[in-house]
Every structure is written in C-alpha cells, then in structure tokens.
Amino acid sequence: MKSPRLVAAVLCLGAGTAFTEVSMQTARTLAFVIHGESNSGGIGLNADATAAERAPRPGVQILNPAEDRLAFEDLRLGVNNLRGHRRLEAYEGICHGLENALALAVEAGLFAPRRQVYLIKTGQGGSRIAQWAPDARTGYWQTWLERVRAGKQQLPPDTQWVLWFSLGINDGIDGTPIPGWQDAVAAHLDRIRAELPGVVIVMTQFQSMGYPEINRAIAEIADQADDVDAVDSTGAELRNKNHWNYAGLKTVGARLVEATRRALAAREEAP
C-alpha cells in the first residue's frame, strides 16, 4: 500500500505541476469523507468520463458499504462509487460525484508524497440538516458513524481526516430559517470533530445554482471557524437546476482539492 519513496512529475487537472522526491515515511495517511445531500453522491454521467476515469483507480481506496462489506477497495466508477445513498439508487451504476476529481488529484500527485488516499461517502439524497441530528428518525447520523468507524478501524490512529461537505439546497428550498440552520450545521460539525479530531472541513457553496442566503450562511460558518473553508461554485456546469454535471463536479472538486491542500499546508507549517 505504501512505497518508501516517490519521484514524479505530473499534470494537475489540465495544469502543469511537479514535485520532488519526498520520504513516504513522513506523510500521514489521508482519508476523505464526502458528506451531505445528493450532490455529495453525484449524478455526473459515467458515460461522459474518459476510459481511464472509468477504470479501477487504486489511488483512491473507497469504503464499499454494499451488502455490509465495509472494506476499502479500488475506486471504480459504476461499480462501488455510489452505494447506499438514499434517493440516488437509480443512478448507482451510471453516475458519480466528487470522487472522480479526488482521484484525478491523487493521480496528478497533488497530495504527494502520498500515492493513495482513502474515501468514505456518507451522503443521503434530499437530506436537510435536521435529518442529520442524532435523534432524527432517519437514522442518517447512525449510518454516518457506522461507515466512518468502520473506516477508522482499518486506518492508522494518526490519520489526517478531511470532510467535504455539500449541504444546504434542500433547506433553501424548504425555507429553513437561516439562523437556526447555521446553528444546526455548527452543532453537526462539532459532532464530526468529536469523531474525527483534527479534521479539515471544506464546504461547497451553490452559486451556480443560486441560493444566495445559504451561500452567505456557509461563508459565515467558514469565517467563524479556523478549521472550515468554503469553495465558490460559480461557473460549475449543471445537469439540472440543483445538480452539477460531469464537468461541474470536476470544477467544484478541483476547488475542494486546492482548498484542502492549502489547509493541510498551513497545518504542516504551523509551529
């Protein structure tokens, strides 16, 4: 799974970049949790992806919850990337989400010296923040815990966790009061921090779809917390009014990657 040393020159999602020889022994294991509503699962068409993107991607080890198999395996679009996601059951074999952009980033060496990262998808389609409360009848939080704890058992205790969080559209549609929404999101992120100490949190905004009040609320959450960042989705292409398409997911995913890289670099530079 790990190589002692890595030397490479790579391309970053269309932009040139390079890195030098670095010891793999100094790099903490990096694990991602993609979390939220339907865009966290994704309805980008696999048919739009390249042949290489549809092939097995050993650089991303994804937790497969199918048939209670909570084990990591090579990411493969259409096979194990979209499972156990409410309201996206019809898309399981034909669509993908932000995981494709994550795999491209790993393959481009953007998380060097790591050749491999780990991924757990925990979203639920149509979900609103109230449905993620521990006492909600949906059971979404319990499912989140089950998957994340299964992943933790298979990874080193000092793993660096990253949360990509995309939620707010459904609350915007429902007219959930913004102050209460912000408070509920803050409490939810506190529960995640308790489970994943030191987690880096990056939230998506929804400029390409609208929802200005939710976007402002997300920006305020990021401004008020040192461990939270938010990425603007302006220009990200849509498949329909509320969902990014293949290209849009790559655009948002690339921005999530860069925000994550900045956050990780800042931590490494901190005294």
Secondary structure, DSSP 8 states (H G I E B T S, - for coil): ---SEEEEEEEETTEEEEEEEEEGGG---EEEEEEESHHHH--EEGGGS-HHHHS-EEEEEEEE-GGG--EEEEE-TTTTSS-S-TT-GGGTTTEE-THHHHHHHHHTTTTTT-S-EEEEE---TT--GGGGSTT-TT-HHHHHHHHHHHHHHTS-TT-EEEEEEE--HHHHHHT--HHHHHHHHHHHHHHHHHHSTT-EEEEE--TTT--HHHHHHHHHHHHH-TTEEEE--TT--EEETTEE-HHHHHHHHHHHHHHHHHHHHHHHH--
